[in-house]
Amino acid sequence: MEFNKLTLHAVLERAAENFSGRTAVSLFNSNAITYGEFKQKVETVKKFLKNGGIIAGDKVAILSENQPNWAIAHFAITTMGAISVPIMTEFHQNEVHHIIRHSESKAVFVSAKYFNKIEDLENDNLQTRILLEDFSVIPPDTKNDFLKQVVADGLKEFAKIKEAALKFIGVIPDEVNEESIAEILYTSGTTGHSKGVILTHKNIVADALATLRIVDMTEDDRLLSILPLFHTIESTLGLVIPFIAGASVAYLDKPPTAAALLPALAKVKPTVMLAVPLVIEKIYRMKILPEINKKFLVRSLYRIPAVRKKLNKVAAKKLHKTFGGELKMLCIGGAALAADVERFLSEGGFPYAIGYGLTETSPLVTGTPPSSVRFRSAGKVIPGMQIKINKPDHKTGEGEIFINGPNVMKGYYKDPEKTKEVFDENGWFKSGDLGVIDEDGYLFIKGRSKNVIIGPNGKNIYPEEIESIINEMPYVLESLVVERSGDLVARIHLNYEQIDAEFSIGKRNESSAREIINKILSDLFVQINVRVNTFSKIKKVIEQREPFEKTPTLKIKRYHYLE
């Protein structure tokens, strides 16, 4: 696949020319938009923005759940040379206001669902608020209740304003080149600090093209999009790549709960999906494992590797049917996948692939197709990119992962000091992740460098590795290992649904129920310390009654539990 220019403008032009009549995007339960129609809509929105005074280099924010108009707005902004600022919908209102101010956004596309987050925003720089549902201008001083009524009435109230805004005189040409900034993504990391990652057109398109050299995607493929588009996993891998390949994308505009996901899977029958580990881990722990554990004989036989493999094949075949029966690749990234869940997918023959990357790398750095997956690995470096282990340990080979290539960001917006910190003197990006590369070039992630705990004997303790062991254990949904006064403490969120199914907790008095829970925690304490290294033994197990607080990409907010 050759491009004269590595820009989103070139991606859209090529898609509209080569795949004009094919479906580009849709909500899974509504009318589809072809590539030809998509480009026409993008041109209309660009005209609308230009007539409103937006020029190349201006920032335009997007605050919305996934929907086709999100993609249209994003392409309209970026292909005219303006800069897209996708905002995480889970951000608190104060953080949303901060991002719009910090980015100096002159306009914001907002869905009716999230208008309340900017309803009271006071910002002289923000000139226009645009309703994403129909691309109409929201008049100043509009209140949330009134907006909801306008949407309920079919948006007639804003029709004249929209018509006036489209009366465009003259032509302002698009101004886009490879080094133009395409988007500024404000990350919500596990440290609690939000940084604006600057990605150019070349960063994004180079990463997409490199990824397409290791995965097979064509115009016959169908994606069901369940990850938020404000994250680069979805906006690059789930939007730009399908547009290059001519595939179709169906959006799930709700959180991927079983009630929302199952009908969508049945209708779309996706051939490709992107997911963070928590999605597949929940399916395994809530649906598959309980079926195995509910009968004593099956539970006992499952411990025998040969029997386990046969049971996993049966369960994985059923899971594949649940996913629509035509899935050829489930791409998993964004965090580490639990070992027992990967073992299930691997032994069951489920078509999965694991990749590694960061927002700062547009995102993908390493990965492999399902046919080349190596257990517990994040794959090999994708074509055109480079990775190296900086100052590897002479015994283990472990060290910080450094990255170089056309996919690496320009820096953090308005933060030259932080930008300088994450690049070495030769321009390599310091990922902050620790890993090791085997003799065949496969990367294995050990954990975040900032999470490493130094044991009493000076050895490095990776809490993520202990958590992976804990998460495999009976009755565990997820866990977090932290240091307290020199000791390791494990916080564990139990699978209360499974415990209730086995022990009828809900029918017992409080004392009896507590006794069962305490026994489970006590058993886990023993099992953990049998499985881990001597220097990684934990001193205490704490029950985490509520699910852990998470970032929008479903990583545990580790910093919340360090005190």
C-alpha positions in Angstrom: 0.0 0.0 0.0 1.7 3.2 -1.2 0.9 6.7 -0.2 2.4 9.8 -1.7 1.7 11.6 1.6 1.3 10.1 5.0 -1.7 12.2 6.0 -5.2 11.5 7.0 -6.3 13.6 4.1 -4.6 11.1 1.7 -6.2 8.2 3.6 -9.7 9.6 3.2 -9.2 10.6 -0.5 -7.9 7.1 -1.3 -10.7 5.4 0.7 -13.4 7.4 -1.1 -11.9 6.7 -4.5 -11.3 2.9 -4.0 -14.2 1.9 -1.8 -16.9 4.6 -2.6 -19.9 2.3 -2.5 -18.8 0.1 0.4 -19.9 0.6 4.0 -17.4 2.7 6.0 -19.2 3.3 9.4 -22.5 2.6 11.1 -24.1 2.3 14.5 -24.6 -1.5 14.7 -28.4 -1.1 14.7 -28.9 1.8 12.2 -28.2 2.9 8.7 -24.7 2.5 7.2 -22.7 5.3 5.7 -20.6 4.4 2.6 -17.1 5.7 2.0 -18.4 8.1 -0.7 -21.1 9.4 1.6 -18.6 9.7 4.5 -16.3 11.9 2.4 -19.3 14.1 1.4 -20.3 14.6 5.0 -16.7 15.4 6.0 -16.6 18.1 3.3 -19.8 19.6 4.6 -18.5 19.7 8.1 -15.2 21.2 6.9 -17.2 23.9 5.1 -19.1 24.5 8.3 -15.9 24.8 10.4 -14.2 27.1 7.9 -17.2 29.4 7.7 -17.1 29.6 11.5 -13.6 30.9 11.4 -11.6 27.7 12.1 -8.3 27.6 10.2 -5.4 25.2 9.9 -3.6 24.9 13.2 -6.7 25.7 15.3 -7.7 23.1 17.9 -11.1 21.6 17.9 -12.2 19.3 20.7 -14.5 16.3 20.5 -16.5 15.1 23.6 -18.8 12.2 22.8 -19.5 8.5 23.0 -18.6 6.4 19.9 -20.8 7.1 16.9 -20.2 7.6 13.1 -20.4 11.4 13.5 -17.4 11.2 15.9 -15.3 9.8 13.0 -16.7 12.3 10.6 -15.9 15.2 12.9 -12.4 13.9 13.5 -11.6 13.5 9.8 -13.1 17.0 9.0 -10.9 18.6 11.6 -7.7 16.8 10.7 -8.1 16.8 6.9 -8.5 20.6 6.8 -5.3 21.1 8.8 -6.9 21.8 12.1 -6.0 19.8 15.2 -8.4 17.3 16.8 -8.5 17.2 20.6 -10.5 14.0 21.6 -11.6 14.2 25.3 -12.2 11.2 27.5 -15.9 11.1 28.4 -15.0 9.7 31.9 -13.1 12.8 32.8 -14.6 15.0 35.5 -16.2 18.2 34.4 -13.3 20.2 35.9 -10.7 18.2 33.8 -12.8 18.6 30.7 -12.8 22.4 31.2 -9.0 22.3 31.9 -8.3 20.4 28.6 -10.4 22.8 26.5 -8.6 25.8 28.1 -5.1 24.2 28.0 -5.5 23.1 24.4 -6.9 26.5 23.4 -9.7 24.8 21.5 -11.8 27.3 19.5 -14.7 24.9 18.9 -16.0 21.7 20.5 -18.1 18.9 19.0 -20.2 17.6 21.9 -23.0 14.9 22.0 -26.2 15.6 23.9 -25.2 13.0 26.4 -22.1 14.9 27.6 -23.2 18.5 27.0 -23.7 18.9 30.8 -19.9 18.7 31.1 -19.4 21.9 29.2 -22.8 23.6 29.9 -21.2 26.1 32.3 -17.8 26.4 30.7 -16.6 30.0 30.6 -13.8 30.3 28.1 -13.2 33.4 25.9 -11.2 31.3 23.4 -14.0 28.8 22.7 -16.0 30.3 19.9 -18.4 27.5 18.9 -20.2 24.5 20.5 -21.5 22.1 17.9 -24.0 19.3 18.6 -22.5 16.1 17.2 -25.8 14.4 16.5 -26.6 16.7 13.5 -23.6 19.2 13.4 -25.8 22.2 14.4 -24.5 25.1 16.4 -25.6 25.2 20.0 -26.6 28.8 20.8 -24.8 30.5 23.7 -26.4 30.2 27.1 -28.2 26.9 26.1 -29.0 24.8 29.1 -28.8 21.0 29.3 -32.5 20.5 29.9 -33.4 22.6 26.8 -30.8 20.8 24.7 -32.3 17.4 25.6 -35.8 18.7 24.6 -34.4 20.0 21.3 -33.0 16.5 20.6 -36.2 14.9 21.6 -38.1 17.2 19.2 -36.0 16.1 16.3 -33.5 19.0 16.4 -35.8 21.4 14.5 -35.0 24.2 16.8 -31.4 24.4 15.5 -32.1 23.8 11.8 -32.1 27.4 10.7 -28.9 28.1 12.7 -27.3 25.2 10.9 -28.5 26.3 7.5 -27.1 29.8 8.0 -23.8 28.4 9.1 -23.4 26.5 5.9 -23.8 29.5 3.7 -20.2 29.6 2.6 -18.6 32.1 0.4 -15.3 31.3 -1.3 -13.0 28.4 -0.8 -10.3 28.1 1.8 -7.9 25.2 0.7 -7.0 22.5 3.1 -3.5 22.9 4.6 -2.1 19.5 5.6 1.4 17.9 5.4 3.0 14.9 7.0 4.4 16.9 9.9 1.2 18.8 10.6 -0.2 18.0 14.0 -3.3 15.8 13.6 -4.3 15.4 17.3 -3.5 16.2 20.9 -4.6 13.3 23.1 -4.8 14.0 26.9 -4.0 10.8 28.6 -5.3 9.6 31.9 -2.5 7.5 33.3 -2.4 5.5 36.5 -0.3 8.3 38.0 -3.2 10.7 37.9 -1.5 13.3 35.7 -3.1 14.3 32.4 -0.6 15.1 29.6 -1.4 16.3 26.0 0.4 13.9 23.6 1.1 15.6 20.2 0.7 13.2 17.2 1.3 14.2 13.6 -0.3 12.9 10.5 2.8 10.9 9.7 2.9 9.4 13.3 -0.6 8.0 12.9 -0.5 6.9 9.2 3.0 5.4 9.5 1.8 3.3 12.5 -1.3 2.2 10.6 0.6 1.2 7.5 3.2 -0.7 9.6 0.5 -2.6 11.4 -1.2 -3.6 8.1 2.1 -5.3 7.2 1.6 -7.8 10.0 -2.2 -8.2 10.1 -4.5 -9.3 7.3 -7.3 -6.8 6.8 -9.3 -6.3 3.6 -12.5 -4.6 2.4 -14.4 -7.7 3.3 -13.6 -7.3 7.0 -16.1 -6.0 9.6 -15.0 -4.5 12.9 -17.2 -4.0 15.9 -15.9 -1.0 17.8 -16.2 -1.2 21.6 -13.2 0.8 22.8 -13.6 4.6 23.1 -12.5 6.5 20.1 -10.8 9.1 22.3 -8.1 6.5 22.9 -5.5 6.0 20.2 -5.9 2.2 20.2 -9.4 2.7 18.6 -8.7 6.0 16.7 -5.7 4.5 14.9 -6.1 0.8 14.9 -9.9 0.8 14.8 -10.5 3.7 12.5 -7.5 4.7 10.3 -6.5 1.1 9.5 -10.0 0.0 8.4 -10.1 3.1 6.2 -6.9 2.2 4.5 -8.1 -1.4 4.0 -11.6 -0.5 3.0 -13.2 -2.5 5.9 -16.4 -1.4 7.7 -16.7 -0.3 11.3 -19.9 -0.7 13.4 -20.0 1.3 16.6 -21.4 0.2 19.9 -22.5 3.4 21.5 -22.9 1.9 25.0 -20.4 0.4 27.4 -19.7 -3.2 26.4 -21.8 -5.0 29.0 -23.2 -8.4 28.1 -26.7 -6.9 27.5 -25.3 -4.4 24.9 -22.5 -6.6 23.4 -24.3 -9.9 22.7 -27.0 -8.5 20.3 -24.3 -6.4 18.5 -22.0 -9.5 18.1 -24.9 -11.5 16.7 -25.9 -8.8 14.2 -22.5 -7.5 13.0 -20.7 -10.9 13.1 -17.3 -9.1 13.3 -14.2 -10.5 11.7 -11.9 -8.3 13.7 -12.2 -6.7 17.2 -10.0 -4.6 19.5 -10.3 -5.1 23.2 -8.5 -4.3 26.4 -7.7 -7.4 28.6 -10.4 -6.6 31.1 -13.1 -7.3 28.5 -12.0 -10.9 27.8 -10.9 -11.5 31.4 -14.4 -10.7 32.6 -16.0 -13.1 30.1 -13.6 -15.8 31.2 -14.0 -15.3 34.9 -17.7 -14.6 34.9 -19.0 -17.0 32.3 -16.5 -19.7 31.4 -14.7 -20.5 34.6 -17.9 -20.8 36.7 -19.1 -23.4 34.3 -15.9 -25.4 34.8 -15.9 -24.9 38.6 -19.5 -25.7 39.4 -19.0 -29.5 39.2 -16.4 -31.0 41.4 -15.3 -33.7 38.9 -14.9 -31.2 36.1 -13.0 -28.8 38.4 -10.7 -31.6 39.5 -10.0 -32.8 35.9 -9.4 -29.2 34.7 -6.1 -29.3 36.8 -4.8 -32.1 34.5 -3.1 -30.3 31.5 -4.3 -32.8 28.8 -7.9 -32.6 30.0 -7.8 -28.8 30.5 -6.7 -28.4 26.9 -9.7 -30.4 25.6 -12.1 -28.5 27.9 -10.6 -25.2 26.7 -11.1 -26.2 23.1 -14.8 -26.8 23.7 -15.3 -23.6 25.7 -13.3 -21.5 23.1 -15.5 -22.9 20.3 -18.6 -21.8 22.1 -17.0 -18.4 22.8 -16.2 -18.0 19.1 -19.9 -18.6 18.3 -20.8 -16.0 20.9 -18.6 -13.5 19.1 -20.7 -14.1 15.9 -18.8 -17.1 14.6 -16.7 -15.3 12.0 -14.1 -13.7 14.1 -10.6 -14.2 12.7 -8.7 -11.8 15.1 -9.3 -10.5 18.5 -6.6 -7.9 19.1 -5.8 -7.3 22.8 -3.7 -4.4 24.1 -3.6 -1.6 26.6 -2.5 -3.7 29.5 -1.2 -7.1 30.4 -3.5 -10.1 29.8 -3.8 -12.5 32.7 -1.8 -15.6 32.2 -4.7 -18.0 32.8 -6.9 -16.2 30.4 -4.2 -16.3 27.7 -3.6 -20.0 28.4 -7.4 -20.5 27.8 -7.3 -18.6 24.5 -4.1 -20.3 23.3 -5.1 -23.9 24.2 -8.6 -23.3 22.9 -7.4 -22.2 19.5 -9.2 -18.8 19.8 -7.8 -16.3 17.2 -6.2 -13.7 19.5 -3.2 -11.4 19.0 -1.4 -9.3 21.6 0.3 -6.0 20.9 2.2 -3.4 22.9 2.2 0.3 22.5 1.5 3.6 24.1 -0.4 6.8 23.2 3.0 8.4 22.7 3.7 5.8 19.9 0.5 6.2 17.9 0.1 3.5 19.5 1.4 0.1 18.2 5.1 -0.8 18.7 5.1 -4.6 18.7 2.6 -7.3 17.8 2.0 -10.4 15.7 -0.9 -12.0 13.9 -2.7 -14.9 15.7 -0.7 -17.5 13.8 2.6 -16.2 15.3 1.6 -15.5 18.9 4.1 -16.6 21.6 2.6 -17.2 25.0 3.0 -14.3 27.4 4.8 -12.2 24.7 3.7 -8.8 23.3 5.0 -9.8 19.8 7.8 -8.5 17.6 8.6 -4.9 16.7 6.4 -3.9 13.7 8.1 -3.0 10.4 9.8 0.4 10.3 10.0 0.8 14.1 12.9 0.1 16.5 13.0 -1.0 20.1 15.9 -1.7 22.4 16.4 -2.6 26.0 18.3 0.2 27.7 21.0 -0.9 30.2 19.8 -4.6 30.4 20.5 -6.5 33.5 23.5 -8.7 32.9 21.7 -11.8 34.3 18.1 -11.4 33.3 18.4 -9.1 30.2 15.7 -6.9 31.6 15.7 -3.1 31.2 13.6 -0.2 30.1 12.1 -0.3 26.7 13.3 2.5 24.4 11.5 3.2 21.1 12.4 4.9 17.9 10.5 5.4 14.6 8.1 7.5 12.6 5.3 6.7 15.0 6.9 8.4 18.1 5.1 11.6 19.2 6.6 15.1 18.9 6.2 15.7 22.6 3.8 16.8 25.3 1.8 20.0 24.5 3.0 23.0 26.4 5.4 20.9 28.5 8.9 21.0 27.2 10.4 19.8 30.5 8.3 16.6 30.5 9.1 16.1 26.8 12.8 16.4 27.5 12.6 13.8 30.3 11.1 11.1 28.0 13.7 11.3 25.2 17.4 10.4 25.5 20.2 12.3 23.8 19.8 10.3 20.6 16.0 10.9 20.3 14.9 7.5 21.6 11.6 7.6 23.5 11.8 6.2 27.1 8.7 4.1 27.5 8.9 3.7 31.3 8.1 0.0 30.7 10.5 -2.8 31.6 10.9 -5.7 29.3 13.2 -8.3 27.8 13.6 -9.5 24.2 14.2 -13.2 23.5 16.5 -14.6 20.9 13.7 -14.6 18.3 12.9 -11.0 18.8 9.7 -11.4 20.9 9.2 -8.7 23.5 8.1 -9.7 27.0 6.8 -6.9 29.3 7.8 -7.1 33.0 6.0 -4.1 34.3 6.2 -0.3 34.7 9.6 1.0 36.0 7.8 3.3 38.4 5.9 0.4 39.9 9.0 -1.7 40.7 9.4 -2.4 44.4 13.0 -2.9 45.7 13.0 -5.8 48.1 15.1 -6.0 51.3 17.8 -7.8 49.5 17.9 -5.3 46.7 16.1 -7.5 44.2 13.5 -5.9 41.8 9.9 -7.0 42.6 7.4 -6.5 39.8 3.9 -6.2 41.4 2.3 -6.9 38.0 3.8 -10.4 38.0 2.5 -11.2 41.4 -0.9 -9.8 40.4 -1.0 -12.0 37.4 -0.5 -15.1 39.6 -3.2 -13.9 42.1 -5.7 -13.3 39.3 -5.4 -16.9 38.2 -6.6 -18.2 41.6 -10.1 -19.3 42.5 -12.7 -16.7 43.4 -10.4 -13.8 42.3 -11.5 -11.1 39.8 -8.6 -8.7 40.1 -5.9 -7.7 42.5 -3.3 -5.0 43.3 0.0 -5.5 45.1 1.5 -2.5 46.9 4.2 -1.8 49.4 3.3 -0.8 53.0 6.1 0.0 55.4 8.5 -2.3 53.6 6.0 -5.2 53.3 4.0 -6.4 50.3 0.3 -6.2 50.7 -2.2 -7.7 48.2 -5.6 -6.0 47.8 -8.0 -8.6 46.2 -11.4 -8.0 44.6 -13.3 -11.3 44.8 -15.7 -12.8 42.4 -18.7 -12.5 44.7 -21.1 -13.8 42.1 -19.2 -17.1 41.9 -18.8 -17.3 45.7 -22.6 -16.8 46.1 -23.3 -19.5 43.5 -21.2 -22.0 45.4 -21.8 -21.0 49.0 -25.2 -19.3 48.9 -23.7 -16.3 50.7 -26.9 -14.3 50.2 -28.9 -16.8 52.2 -26.5 -16.8 55.2 -26.4 -14.5 58.2 -23.6 -11.9 58.2 -21.3 -13.9 60.6 -21.5 -17.1 58.5 -21.0 -15.2 55.2 -18.0 -13.4 56.7 -16.5 -16.7 57.9 -16.5 -18.0 54.3 -15.0 -14.9 52.9 -12.3 -14.9 55.5 -11.5 -18.5 54.8 -11.2 -17.8 51.1 -8.8 -14.9 51.8 -6.8 -17.0 54.2 -6.5 -19.7 51.6 -5.4 -17.2 49.0 -2.7 -15.9 51.3 -1.2 -19.4 51.5 -1.6 -20.1 47.8 0.1 -16.8 46.8 3.1 -17.4 49.0 3.5 -20.9 47.7 3.6 -19.6 44.1 5.9 -16.6 44.3 9.6 -16.2 44.9 10.9 -16.0 48.4 11.7 -12.2 48.1 8.2 -11.6 46.6 6.1 -13.1 49.5 3.3 -11.0 50.7 2.6 -10.2 54.4 -1.1 -9.4 54.2 -4.2 -9.9 52.1 -6.9 -7.1 52.2 -10.4 -7.6 50.8 -11.2 -5.0 48.2 -15.0 -5.0 48.4 -15.7 -2.5 45.6 -14.2 -2.9 42.1 -10.9 -1.0 41.8 -11.1 2.6 40.4 -9.9 2.5 36.8 -8.8 4.8 34.0 -10.9 5.1 30.9 -8.7 2.4 29.3 -9.6 0.1 32.3 -6.3 0.1 34.0 -6.4 0.2 37.8 -5.6 3.7 39.2 -2.7 2.3 41.2 -1.9 5.7 42.8 -5.2 5.7 44.5 -4.2 2.7 46.6 -0.6 3.6 47.5 -1.3 5.4 50.8 
